[in-house]
Amino acid sequence: MKIRNLFTGIITAVSAAALLAVGASAYELNTDLGTFWSASITVPATEFAELTADSVVTVTFTTDDSLADVDGHSYWVIKPMINDAGWPLISGITQLTPSEDGSSYTVEPGDTSVSFTIPADVVEHVQVAGIAFMGHGVTLGEITVSNDAAPAGDTEAGAADTTGAADTTDTATAPDKTNPDTGVEGVAAAAAAALLGASVMVIGRKRK
C-alpha cells in the first residue's frame, strides 16, 4: 500500500508540474452569438491580470455551417472588443483576418479555434476593462490565456526569419529556443527520480 501511495504521489507531482509549465487559464464563454448581433459575452478584467503583448489568447468555438445556404447570413465572424464605453473593436490583431468592412474578424465553417496576441497598445486597456465578444454564426466555447507559446500563423516582425544566413550554432550545446526551459519540468523529473530511488531502497531492505 505504501509503495502504491508513493507512485501515486509521483504521478500527482509530475502532473501538477506539467500544468504549471503550461501557464494557462481558461474562462468558460458558452455563448451562441446568433445571427442578428443581439448576443454578447464579457470576460472580466481579472482574467487578464497577467496579460502581456506576448500572451497567446485562444478562443474555442463552433460554427453554424447551415448558414452557407442562408441568403444574407452566409458569413462567420468574431468581434473581440475592449469592454469599455462603445465597445471598440480590438483592431490590429495580425494573426486574424479582418472582415470585408473591417468591423470584426472572419472565421471559416468548420473552424474550432483562433489564437492571437493582443496589440501592445491595447494590453493595458484589456487589463483594466476586460474583453467583450459579439459575432455572427458562431457559438463560443472558452477563452484561454497562456504566456508560454506563440500563436500559429504569427505574422509579427518578431517571428522566425528563415531567409537569413545559415545557423552555425553548435546544436549539441545551444539551448532550445523553441521550447524555453522554465525549470519546472527539470524539478519534477528530479523529484520523480529521487522518489523512485527511495522506493527501490525500501523494497531492497524489506527483502533482506
N, C-alpha and C positions, 0 to 999 in steps of 0.2 A: 504494500500500500504506500509506503514512504517513497519507494522508487517511482511509482506511478505519479504521485503528487509532485515529485521532483521534475519529471519530464513535462507535466502539465504546466509547472511554473516556468520552465524554459520556453515552451511554446508561447505562453502568455506574454513573456518579456519580449520575445522577438517580434510578436505581432504588434505590441504596443510601440516598439521602436520603428517598425515599418510605417505605422500610422503617423508618428511624429515626423518621419522623413518626408511624407507626402506634404505635410504642412498646409492642408486644405480644409475649408469649412464649407458646408452645404446649407442652403436655405430653401425650404420647400415653397414652390410657387403654386403648382396645381391649379392653373387658371386657363380656361378656354377664352381666348381673346376674341373669338367670334369673327363676324364679317361686317359689322356695322360701326366699328370704332367706339363702342359704348362700354367695353370691358377694359379693366386695367388692374394692375397689381403693383404695390410698392414694397420695396425692400428697405428696411430701416438703416440709418447710418451706422448703427452699431455693428452691422455685418461687414463694414468696410473699414474698420478701425486700423487694420494692418495693411490697407491697400497702398500700393506704390505704382509708379508708371511701368514697372516690370511685372507686376502681378498678373496672372492669367485668369481671366474671368470666363467661365464656361457656363452656357445656358443650354439645358436639355429641353427638348420639345417633340411634339408630333405634329405633322401637317395634315390638314383636311384635303386629301387628294381628290375628293369628289368635286372640288371647286374647278377642276380642269374643264368641266362641262357646263359651268355656270357663267353665262354671259355677264361681263362686267365685274366678276369676282374671281377670275382665274389668275390670281396672284397671291403670293405669300410673303409677308414681311414682318419684321420685328423692329419695334421702335424703343430703344433704351433712352431714357430721359433723366435729367437731373431732377430729383424730387423737390423742386423749388417752384417759386411763382412762375406760372406759364408753362411749366414742364418743358424746358428747352431740350431739343434733341442733343444727345452726346455725339457731336459730329467729329469727324477726323479719325474714326476707327479704321485703321488701314487694313486690318485683316478681314473686314466685311465689305460687301458690295452695296453701294448706295442704290436706293430705288431710283426709278426714272425721274421723279420730281425732287429727289434729294431729301425727302422728309423722313425716311426710315432706311432699313437695310433689308435686302432681299434674301430669302432662303428658297431652296428648291423642294418640290414634293419628294417625300421620302427621306429628307434630311432629318437627323435626330439631335444635332447639337451644333453650336457655334462656339469658338474660343477666340478671345481677343484681349487686348490690353487697353486700358483707359488712357487717353492722351494726358500727358503730364500737366497741362494747364487746367485739366478738369478734375484731377485726383482730389485736390483739397475740397472742391465743391461737393464731390460724392461723399467724402469722409464726414462732411457736416450735414448734408441733406439726405443722402441715400440715393437710390435709383428707383424710377417708376418705369413700368413697361406697358405699352399698348402694341397692337399689331393687327394682322388680318390673316385668317385661315390657319392659325397656329394655336396649339394648346401647350402652355409652358409646363415644364416638369419641375426643375430645380435650378438654382444658380450656385456655382461653386467658385470660390476664390482661392487660388493657390499661388504661393511665392516660390515655387520650385522649378517650373518648366515653362518654356516658351511656347506660345500657341502655334498650331500648324498653319503654314501659309503666311507666316510673319513676313511682312514686306518692309519692316522698319530698316533704317540705314544701318542699324547695328547687326543685322542678320549676317550669317557667314558668307564671305566672298570667296567663291571657288575659282575665280578667274585670275587670281594673283599668282605670285611666284610659288614654286613647289615648297612644301614644308620640309625643312631639313632637321626638325627637332628629333632627337633620339626617342623613338616610341617606347623604348624599354624603361626610360626614366621620366618621361614627360607625364604630367598629370592629365587625367581625362577631363577636358574642358566641357564635354557634353553632358557629364553626369557629376556635378560637383559633390565632393565628399563632405557631408555635413558633420561627420564624426559619429552620428547616431548608429549607423549600420555597424561600424567597427566596434563600438562599445557593446552593442547587442551580441555580436559574434563572439567577442572575447568573454562576455558573461556566460554565454551558452557553452563555450568550450570549457570554461572553468567549472561550471556546474556538472557537465558531463564527466569531467575528470574526477570530480568529487564522488560522483555516483559509482564510477569504476572502483575507486579505492574502498568505498563502503562494501561493494559486492565482494571484492577480494578479501577483505577482513572477515566477512561472515563465512567464507568457505574454508578458512584456516581452522 
